[in-house]
Amino acid sequence: MYNFSDYDLIIDARSPREYEEDHIPGAVNFPVVDNEEYAEVGTLHRTDKMGAYRIGVQYSLKNIARHIEEDLPNYPERSRILVYCFRGGKRSKLWTDALETIGYKVEKLKGGWKAYRHWVNEQLTVIPAQYRYHILSGPTGCGKTRLLYALRDAGAQVLDLEGIAEHRGSVLGSIPGVPQPTQKLFDSLLLRQLSGYDPAHPVWVEAESKKIGNVQLPETLLSTMRTGLTIRVDAAMTQRVRLWREDYRHFEQDPQGMLERLQFLRPLVGGEEFSAWEALAQERRMPELFERLMRNHYDPSYRRAILRNYPAIDTAPSVVLDDLSPEGLLRVASSMRTAYET
Protein backbone atom coordinates (compact mmCIF):
# COMPACT_ATOMS: atom_id res chain seq x y z
CA MET A 1 0.00 0.00 0.00
CA TYR A 2 1.27 3.45 -0.87
CA ASN A 3 1.85 5.93 1.97
CA PHE A 4 1.95 9.29 0.24
CA SER A 5 1.94 11.20 3.54
CA ASP A 6 5.62 10.23 3.91
CA TYR A 7 6.57 12.81 1.27
CA ASP A 8 7.00 16.56 1.63
CA LEU A 9 6.37 17.06 -2.09
CA ILE A 10 4.78 14.85 -4.74
CA ILE A 11 5.49 16.01 -8.29
CA ASP A 12 3.15 15.02 -11.09
CA ALA A 13 5.32 15.44 -14.18
CA ARG A 14 2.51 14.84 -16.67
CA SER A 15 0.73 17.47 -18.75
CA PRO A 16 -1.92 19.68 -17.11
CA ARG A 17 -4.66 17.85 -19.03
CA GLU A 18 -3.56 14.49 -17.62
CA TYR A 19 -3.29 15.98 -14.14
CA GLU A 20 -6.81 17.41 -14.29
CA GLU A 21 -8.25 14.02 -15.22
CA ASP A 22 -6.72 12.38 -12.16
CA HIS A 23 -3.74 12.70 -9.84
CA ILE A 24 -2.52 11.56 -6.47
CA PRO A 25 -4.32 13.82 -3.97
CA GLY A 26 -1.88 16.43 -2.74
CA ALA A 27 0.40 16.12 -5.77
CA VAL A 28 1.61 19.32 -7.45
CA ASN A 29 1.64 19.56 -11.22
CA PHE A 30 5.13 20.53 -12.40
CA PRO A 31 4.79 19.31 -16.02
CA VAL A 32 7.87 18.73 -18.11
CA VAL A 33 5.76 19.64 -21.16
CA ASP A 34 2.48 21.54 -21.28
CA ASN A 35 -0.60 20.41 -23.19
CA GLU A 36 0.43 21.94 -26.52
CA GLU A 37 4.03 20.75 -26.24
CA TYR A 38 2.87 17.25 -25.31
CA ALA A 39 0.62 17.12 -28.38
CA GLU A 40 3.42 18.40 -30.62
CA VAL A 41 5.91 15.81 -29.38
CA GLY A 42 3.33 13.03 -29.70
CA THR A 43 2.48 13.97 -33.28
CA LEU A 44 6.14 14.15 -34.33
CA HIS A 45 6.89 10.83 -32.59
CA ARG A 46 4.85 8.98 -35.23
CA THR A 47 7.24 9.99 -38.03
CA ASP A 48 10.50 11.02 -36.35
CA LYS A 49 11.07 9.34 -32.99
CA MET A 50 14.49 10.84 -32.34
CA GLY A 51 13.37 14.29 -33.45
CA ALA A 52 10.41 14.08 -31.09
CA TYR A 53 12.68 13.21 -28.16
CA ARG A 54 15.04 16.06 -29.11
CA ILE A 55 12.25 18.63 -29.01
CA GLY A 56 10.72 17.03 -25.93
CA VAL A 57 13.96 17.25 -23.98
CA GLN A 58 14.38 20.90 -25.02
CA TYR A 59 10.92 21.73 -23.71
CA SER A 60 11.50 19.66 -20.58
CA LEU A 61 14.77 21.31 -19.62
CA LYS A 62 13.21 24.74 -20.09
CA ASN A 63 10.16 23.91 -18.01
CA ILE A 64 12.07 22.09 -15.27
CA ALA A 65 14.46 25.05 -15.01
CA ARG A 66 11.50 27.37 -14.50
CA HIS A 67 10.02 25.19 -11.77
CA ILE A 68 13.40 24.91 -10.06
CA GLU A 69 13.69 28.70 -10.03
CA GLU A 70 10.09 29.53 -9.09
CA ASP A 71 8.79 26.58 -7.07
CA LEU A 72 11.57 24.48 -5.55
CA PRO A 73 12.79 27.24 -3.19
CA ASN A 74 9.56 26.64 -1.22
CA TYR A 75 10.88 23.20 -0.21
CA PRO A 76 13.91 22.89 2.11
CA GLU A 77 16.87 20.73 1.19
CA ARG A 78 15.82 17.96 3.57
CA SER A 79 12.47 17.53 1.75
CA ARG A 80 11.54 14.02 0.69
CA ILE A 81 10.18 14.11 -2.86
CA LEU A 82 8.21 11.61 -4.95
CA VAL A 83 7.99 12.02 -8.73
CA TYR A 84 5.67 10.25 -11.16
CA CYS A 85 4.52 10.47 -14.77
CA PHE A 86 2.28 8.18 -16.82
CA ARG A 87 4.32 4.97 -16.56
CA GLY A 88 7.27 6.12 -14.49
CA GLY A 89 9.42 6.59 -17.59
CA LYS A 90 11.20 9.44 -19.31
CA ARG A 91 9.32 12.38 -17.81
CA SER A 92 9.91 11.10 -14.29
CA LYS A 93 13.57 10.43 -15.07
CA LEU A 94 14.14 13.99 -16.27
CA TRP A 95 12.76 15.37 -13.02
CA THR A 96 14.48 12.78 -10.82
CA ASP A 97 17.90 13.38 -12.38
CA ALA A 98 17.57 17.13 -11.89
CA LEU A 99 16.47 16.85 -8.26
CA GLU A 100 19.17 14.30 -7.38
CA THR A 101 21.78 16.54 -8.96
CA ILE A 102 20.63 19.42 -6.76
CA GLY A 103 20.82 17.14 -3.69
CA TYR A 104 17.21 16.37 -2.85
CA LYS A 105 16.16 12.96 -1.56
CA VAL A 106 13.90 11.85 -4.42
CA GLU A 107 12.07 8.67 -5.38
CA LYS A 108 10.34 7.72 -8.61
CA LEU A 109 6.94 6.03 -8.39
CA LYS A 110 7.40 2.61 -9.96
CA GLY A 111 4.93 2.16 -12.79
CA GLY A 112 3.83 5.80 -12.57
CA TRP A 113 0.23 6.96 -12.58
CA LYS A 114 -0.90 3.84 -14.43
CA ALA A 115 0.24 1.61 -11.54
CA TYR A 116 -1.29 4.04 -9.06
CA ARG A 117 -4.62 3.93 -10.88
CA HIS A 118 -4.61 0.12 -10.84
CA TRP A 119 -3.93 0.24 -7.08
CA VAL A 120 -6.85 2.67 -6.52
CA ASN A 121 -9.24 0.35 -8.34
CA GLU A 122 -8.07 -2.61 -6.26
CA GLN A 123 -8.30 -0.72 -2.98
CA LEU A 124 -11.85 0.44 -3.65
CA THR A 125 -12.96 -3.18 -3.78
CA VAL A 126 -11.50 -3.80 -0.31
CA ILE A 127 -11.16 -0.66 1.85
CA PRO A 128 -14.87 0.34 2.06
CA ALA A 129 -15.75 -3.06 3.58
CA GLN A 130 -13.37 -2.49 6.50
CA TYR A 131 -15.75 -0.03 8.16
CA ARG A 132 -19.24 -0.04 9.62
CA TYR A 133 -21.52 2.74 8.50
CA HIS A 134 -24.26 4.78 10.13
CA ILE A 135 -26.57 5.96 7.35
CA LEU A 136 -28.59 9.18 7.49
CA SER A 137 -31.74 8.64 5.43
CA GLY A 138 -34.50 11.15 4.81
CA PRO A 139 -36.36 13.16 2.18
CA THR A 140 -34.73 15.98 0.28
CA GLY A 141 -34.38 19.20 2.23
CA CYS A 142 -34.72 17.60 5.67
CA GLY A 143 -31.24 18.68 6.77
CA LYS A 144 -29.26 15.43 6.36
CA THR A 145 -26.19 17.18 4.99
CA ARG A 146 -26.21 19.83 7.69
CA LEU A 147 -26.58 17.14 10.32
CA LEU A 148 -23.66 15.28 8.76
CA TYR A 149 -21.50 18.41 9.10
CA ALA A 150 -22.66 18.79 12.71
CA LEU A 151 -21.61 15.20 13.39
CA ARG A 152 -18.18 16.02 12.01
CA ASP A 153 -18.00 19.09 14.27
CA ALA A 154 -18.98 16.84 17.19
CA GLY A 155 -15.97 14.62 16.48
CA ALA A 156 -17.55 11.81 14.47
CA GLN A 157 -15.96 10.16 11.44
CA VAL A 158 -17.90 11.56 8.49
CA LEU A 159 -17.83 10.58 4.82
CA ASP A 160 -19.24 13.47 2.80
CA LEU A 161 -19.80 11.81 -0.57
CA GLU A 162 -21.63 14.79 -2.05
CA GLY A 163 -18.77 17.05 -0.95
CA ILE A 164 -16.21 14.87 -2.71
CA ALA A 165 -18.46 14.68 -5.79
CA GLU A 166 -19.09 18.45 -5.78
CA HIS A 167 -22.78 17.72 -6.31
CA ARG A 168 -25.91 17.63 -4.12
CA GLY A 169 -27.10 14.35 -5.55
CA SER A 170 -30.23 15.11 -7.58
CA VAL A 171 -31.07 16.48 -11.01
CA LEU A 172 -30.93 19.93 -9.39
CA GLY A 173 -27.77 19.10 -7.49
CA SER A 174 -25.03 20.67 -9.62
CA ILE A 175 -23.27 23.55 -7.87
CA PRO A 176 -23.10 26.75 -9.95
CA GLY A 177 -19.58 27.43 -11.18
CA VAL A 178 -18.16 24.26 -9.62
CA PRO A 179 -17.39 21.38 -12.01
CA GLN A 180 -17.54 17.82 -10.78
CA PRO A 181 -14.30 15.85 -10.61
CA THR A 182 -13.77 13.17 -13.22
CA GLN A 183 -14.64 9.63 -12.19
CA LYS A 184 -10.97 8.79 -11.77
CA LEU A 185 -10.25 11.82 -9.61
CA PHE A 186 -13.37 11.13 -7.54
CA ASP A 187 -12.06 7.61 -6.93
CA SER A 188 -8.69 9.00 -5.82
CA LEU A 189 -10.26 11.53 -3.46
CA LEU A 190 -12.67 8.95 -2.05
CA LEU A 191 -9.90 6.44 -1.37
CA ARG A 192 -7.81 9.07 0.41
CA GLN A 193 -10.79 9.92 2.62
CA LEU A 194 -11.63 6.30 3.41
CA SER A 195 -8.02 5.42 4.20
CA GLY A 196 -7.91 7.92 7.04
CA TYR A 197 -10.64 6.36 9.19
CA ASP A 198 -10.34 4.26 12.33
CA PRO A 199 -12.20 0.94 11.86
CA ALA A 200 -12.94 0.88 15.60
CA HIS A 201 -15.47 3.69 15.15
CA PRO A 202 -18.43 4.02 12.76
CA VAL A 203 -18.40 6.21 9.68
CA TRP A 204 -21.43 8.48 9.26
CA VAL A 205 -22.67 8.99 5.71
CA GLU A 206 -25.82 10.00 3.86
CA ALA A 207 -27.82 7.41 1.96
CA GLU A 208 -26.96 7.80 -1.72
CA SER A 209 -27.95 6.20 -4.98
CA LYS A 210 -25.40 4.56 -7.24
CA LYS A 211 -24.52 7.85 -8.91
CA ILE A 212 -23.99 11.37 -7.58
CA GLY A 213 -24.30 13.56 -10.62
CA ASN A 214 -21.84 12.16 -13.15
CA VAL A 215 -19.73 10.05 -10.80
CA GLN A 216 -20.43 6.53 -9.64
CA LEU A 217 -19.89 5.04 -6.19
CA PRO A 218 -17.90 1.82 -5.80
CA GLU A 219 -20.11 -1.24 -5.47
CA THR A 220 -18.26 -2.40 -2.35
CA LEU A 221 -19.05 0.89 -0.61
CA LEU A 222 -22.73 0.75 -1.58
CA SER A 223 -23.22 -2.87 -0.54
CA THR A 224 -21.45 -2.36 2.80
CA MET A 225 -23.44 0.80 3.52
CA ARG A 226 -26.68 -1.13 3.02
CA THR A 227 -25.74 -3.46 5.88
CA GLY A 228 -25.16 -0.56 8.28
CA LEU A 229 -27.33 1.14 10.88
CA THR A 230 -29.88 3.38 9.16
CA ILE A 231 -31.32 6.41 10.95
CA ARG A 232 -34.36 8.19 9.54
CA VAL A 233 -34.09 11.98 9.49
CA ASP A 234 -37.05 14.28 8.99
CA ALA A 235 -38.09 17.89 9.46
CA ALA A 236 -41.28 19.89 9.15
CA MET A 237 -42.14 21.04 5.63
CA THR A 238 -41.71 24.70 6.63
CA GLN A 239 -38.14 23.91 7.68
CA ARG A 240 -37.49 21.98 4.49
CA VAL A 241 -38.77 24.81 2.27
CA ARG A 242 -36.58 27.29 4.12
CA LEU A 243 -33.56 25.04 3.64
CA TRP A 244 -34.28 24.75 -0.09
CA ARG A 245 -34.54 28.52 -0.36
CA GLU A 246 -31.10 28.79 1.23
CA ASP A 247 -29.35 25.95 -0.60
CA TYR A 248 -30.99 26.55 -3.99
CA ARG A 249 -30.97 30.33 -3.96
CA HIS A 250 -29.77 30.35 -7.57
CA PHE A 251 -32.99 28.61 -8.62
CA GLU A 252 -35.10 31.00 -6.60
CA GLN A 253 -33.53 33.75 -8.71
CA ASP A 254 -33.94 31.75 -11.93
CA PRO A 255 -37.06 29.54 -11.65
CA GLN A 256 -37.24 29.03 -15.42
CA GLY A 257 -33.72 27.67 -15.40
CA MET A 258 -34.80 25.19 -12.76
CA LEU A 259 -37.78 24.05 -14.81
CA GLU A 260 -35.56 23.55 -17.85
CA ARG A 261 -33.57 21.01 -15.81
CA LEU A 262 -36.80 19.31 -14.77
CA GLN A 263 -38.26 19.02 -18.28
CA PHE A 264 -37.44 15.32 -18.50
CA LEU A 265 -39.81 14.73 -15.56
CA ARG A 266 -42.88 15.88 -17.51
CA PRO A 267 -43.79 12.36 -18.75
CA LEU A 268 -43.27 10.99 -15.22
CA VAL A 269 -45.36 13.49 -13.26
CA GLY A 270 -47.88 14.26 -16.01
CA GLY A 271 -48.63 17.37 -17.98
CA GLU A 272 -51.09 18.78 -15.44
CA GLU A 273 -48.59 18.61 -12.57
CA PHE A 274 -45.78 20.07 -14.66
CA SER A 275 -48.05 22.90 -15.80
CA ALA A 276 -48.72 23.70 -12.14
CA TRP A 277 -44.97 23.96 -11.59
CA GLU A 278 -44.66 26.27 -14.59
CA ALA A 279 -47.45 28.53 -13.30
CA LEU A 280 -45.83 28.83 -9.87
CA ALA A 281 -42.45 29.55 -11.46
CA GLN A 282 -43.88 32.21 -13.75
CA GLU A 283 -45.52 33.92 -10.76
CA ARG A 284 -42.27 33.45 -8.78
CA ARG A 285 -44.14 31.80 -5.90
CA MET A 286 -41.04 29.92 -4.95
CA PRO A 287 -41.93 28.62 -1.47
CA GLU A 288 -45.08 27.04 -2.94
CA LEU A 289 -43.16 25.67 -5.92
CA PHE A 290 -40.47 24.13 -3.73
CA GLU A 291 -43.08 22.53 -1.47
CA ARG A 292 -45.03 21.15 -4.41
CA LEU A 293 -41.86 19.72 -5.98
CA MET A 294 -41.05 17.93 -2.75
CA ARG A 295 -44.54 16.63 -1.99
CA ASN A 296 -45.48 15.53 -5.51
CA HIS A 297 -42.16 14.34 -6.90
CA TYR A 298 -39.12 14.21 -4.63
CA ASP A 299 -40.76 12.61 -1.59
CA PRO A 300 -42.46 9.71 -3.40
CA SER A 301 -39.40 9.21 -5.60
CA TYR A 302 -37.10 9.08 -2.57
CA ARG A 303 -39.49 6.72 -0.81
CA ARG A 304 -39.35 4.24 -3.69
CA ALA A 305 -35.56 4.39 -3.88
CA ILE A 306 -34.97 4.01 -0.15
CA LEU A 307 -37.28 0.99 0.07
CA ARG A 308 -35.31 -0.71 -2.71
CA ASN A 309 -31.98 -0.20 -0.98
CA TYR A 310 -33.04 -0.22 2.69
CA PRO A 311 -36.22 -2.32 2.86
CA ALA A 312 -36.31 -2.22 6.69
CA ILE A 313 -36.26 1.59 6.78
CA ASP A 314 -39.65 1.88 8.51
CA THR A 315 -38.34 0.09 11.61
CA ALA A 316 -35.12 2.15 11.77
CA PRO A 317 -34.58 4.65 14.61
CA SER A 318 -35.55 8.21 13.75
CA VAL A 319 -34.72 11.80 14.57
CA VAL A 320 -36.82 14.87 13.77
CA LEU A 321 -34.91 18.10 13.28
CA ASP A 322 -36.83 21.07 14.59
CA ASP A 323 -33.85 23.43 14.75
CA LEU A 324 -31.55 23.58 11.72
CA SER A 325 -29.26 26.21 13.23
CA PRO A 326 -25.62 25.15 13.75
CA GLU A 327 -26.13 25.17 17.51
CA GLY A 328 -29.32 23.11 17.33
CA LEU A 329 -27.79 20.56 14.97
CA LEU A 330 -24.68 20.24 17.10
CA ARG A 331 -26.83 19.34 20.11
CA VAL A 332 -28.58 16.65 18.09
CA ALA A 333 -25.29 15.36 16.68
CA SER A 334 -23.75 15.06 20.14
CA SER A 335 -26.74 13.10 21.44
CA MET A 336 -26.66 10.83 18.37
CA ARG A 337 -23.02 10.01 18.98
CA THR A 338 -23.83 9.14 22.56
CA ALA A 339 -26.76 6.95 21.49
CA TYR A 340 -25.22 5.16 18.50
CA GLU A 341 -21.45 5.11 19.00
CA THR A 342 -21.21 3.76 22.55
N, C-alpha and C positions, 0 to 999 in steps of 0.2 A: 504494500500500500504506500502510495506517495505521501510524504509529509511536507507540504509546501511551506508550512509555517517556519520551517528551519532556515529559510532564506530571507536575507534582508532585501533582496531585489530579484525579481523574476523578469527576465527580458524575453518578450515575444518578438522574434526577429522577422516574422512574416509580414506581408503587406497589410496596410490598414483594412482592406476589404476582408481578408482572411481573419484578422483579429476581431472585427465587428461580428462576424458570423459566430465565432466561439473562441474563447481563450481561457486559460487557467485563471480563476478569480484572483485578483490582486496583481496579475502580471501587467507590466508596462510595455506598451508597443513602441519599440525602437527599431523600426523596419530597416533592413539593409537596402531595400528598394521600395519605392512607393508604388501605388497602384498602376500608374502609367508606365513606370520603368519596368515593373514586373511583366506587364503585358508585352512591352517591346522586346524584352529579353526572351520571353516565351515564344513569340512569333518568329524571331530570328533563329531560335534554337532548332526549328524544323528544317532549315536549309543550311545553316552555318553554325554548327555546335560550338566550335572554338571561338568564332566571332561573338557569339552570344555570351559565352563566359567572359570574354575580354571586356565587353561593354558592361556586363553585370558586375564584375569586380571593380571597374571604374566607379560605377554608381555606388557600390557598397562602401568602398573606401571613403568616398566623399560623405556619404550619409553617416557612417560610423564616426568619422572625424567630428562631424557636427554634434552628434550625441555626446561624444567624449568631452567636447568643449562646453556644451550647454547643460547637459543632464548629469553626467557622472560626478561632477563636484559635489552633488547633493548626497553622495554615498561615501562614507569614510573608507579608508584603505583596508580596514579589517572586515568590511562587508563580505558576506557570503552570497554569491550570485549564481543563479541558475539560468541557463539560456536554452531556448528551444526554437525550432522552426517546424516545417511540415513533417519531415521524417527524421530530423536530427542530423541533417547532412551539411551541405556547403554553407548555407546561410548561418547556421549555428557555429560552424567552424570559423568563419570569418570573425564573428563576434568573440568567440572563445579565445582565439589566438591574440586578438587585440587586448582583451582584458588580462590574459595571463602575462602578456608582455609588460603591461603597466604594473602588474604585481598583485592583482586581485585574486582571491580564492574563488575559482569559477568551476562550475560543473555543467556538462551538456546533458540534457534530458535524452536518454536513450530511446530511440524510436520517434522522438519529437511529438508533435501534437497528435499525430495519427495513433501512436501508442497510448497517449493520454486519453483520447476519445474512446478507444476500445476499453480502457480501464473504467471510465465513467459508466459506460453501458453495462459492464459486468457488475459494478458496485451497486447500481440502481436496481439490480435484481436481488440483491442481498441485504444491503444496509437498511432499507425501510422496514424490513421484517424484524429487526433487532429491537424495535421499540413498541411500547403499548400506547395507544392513542385515546385521548378523550375528545370526542367529536361534538362540536357545537352545531346543532341543527335548528333551523327555524326559517320562517318565510322571509322574503326579501324586505329589507328595511327595518327589521326587528332589532338591529343593533349588534348582530353577531360579531362583526369585524371590530367594532368599538370595544366590545367585551373581550375579544381576543387580545387587543392592545392593553386593556386593563389587566388581564391575566399576566401579560409580560411585565407590566409595571409592578405587579405584585410578586414577581420573582419566579413565575412559572416558565417552563420550557414551551415556547410557542413556535409553531410552524405557520408562517403567513404565506400561504400559497399564492393568494391573489397579489400580495406585495411583490413576490418574486416574479410573477407573471406580468406585472404592471397592467392589471386588468381586474375589473370588479366581478367578472364571472357571468355576465348575462349579455344579451344582444345589445344592451345599453351600457355595457361595462367598460368600453374603451375610455382611457383617460385622455382628455384633450391635450395635444402637444407632446404626449409621451408614447413613443413606439414600444411595442412589446419586444422582448428579446426573441431571438431565433430559438427554435426548439433545442438546438445543441447548446446554446448559451444558457437557456433555462435549465437544462439538465445539469450543467456544470454548477450553476448557482444553487440549485436544489441539493445536489450532493454535498457541496460545502456546508450548507446549513444543517443537513441531517447528520453529518459527520461530527458536529460539535456537541451533540446531545449526550446526556448521561442516561444509559438504559435503565438505571435504578429508579428513574422518575418518569412519569407520563409526559407525553407531548400533546399539547392542546392544539387543535386544528379545526377549521370549519369544514363541514360537509361540502364536498365538491363533486361535480360530475366529472366525466372522463377528460373533458377539455375545459380550459380556462381561456376564452378567446381563441387564439390560434395555436396555443401550446397544449400538449397532451401530458397527462400525469402518468408516471410509471405504473404498470399493472400491479407490481408488488406492493407499492404504496397504497393503491386503492383497495386491494383485497385485504391488506392488513388493517387499514382503517375501518373496514366494515365489520371487523371482529372486535372493535374497541367499545368503550363505554360511550353511549350516545346520550347527550343532554339536550332536551328540547328548550329552545329559547323563544320567547314571544314578548310582544309589547302591544299596547293599545294602538288602534289605528291612528289616532291623533299624533302619537309619538312617531309612528312609522312615516306618516306624511311629512312631519317636520324634518325627519332625518333625510328623506328623499329630497326635500327642498334645499337642504344643506349640501348633500353629497352630489346632487345632480343639478346644481345651480345653472350650469351651462344649458341644460335643456329647458329650464324655466325661462331662460332668456331667449331660447330658440325652440319653441314647441313644434314648429313645422319640421325642423331638422330631426327632432326625436321621432315624429311620425314617419318620416322617410325611412328611418332605420327599422321601424316596426311594420312596414308595408307587407313583408312576407307573412305576417300573422293574419292578414285579412281572411284568407281561406279557412284558417283554423278557428277564428273567433266569430266569423260571419260578418257580412256586410253591414248589418244593422249596428252591431257593437262597434265596429271600426268607425262607422259614421258618427257615432256618439263621441268617440275619442276626437275625431276631427272637429266636431262642433265645439267641444270644450277647449281644444287647442286654439281654434280661431278666436274664441272669446277670451283666451288667456286665463281661463279658470283653472289654474294649475293645481291647487290643492285637490279639487274635485277630480281632475284628470288623473293625478297620481293615485288617488284612492281607488278610482274605477279600474285603472290598470292592475292594481294589486288584487282587488277583490275578484275581478272577472277573468284575469289571465294568469298573473304571476302566482297567486296563492294556489289555485287548482293545479297548475303546471308543476309547482314545487311539490305539492302533495303527492302527485303521481310518481315523480322521480324519487322522492325520499322513501316511498313504500317499496319501490323496486330494489333499492340499495340497502335499506334498513327496515325490513318488514316488521320488526318488533318496536318500531318507533313509538307507538301509542302507549307502551308500558314503560318507556324510558323516563327517568327523573326529569323534572322541568324547572325552569326558572322564568319568572315574568319580570321584565325590566320596566320599572315605572319611573326611573330617573336615569336619563342617558347622559348626564353631566359626567365629566371625568371623575369627580369625587364620588358620585353615586355608583358609577361602574366599578371603581376601585374597591368600594365596600363589598359589592357583590362578588367581585373576583377573589377577594381575600377569603370570604366565607366559602366560596366554591373550592378553593384550594384546601381549606380545612376539612371540608366534607368529603372530597373525592381524591385527595392525594395522601391521606393518612390512614 
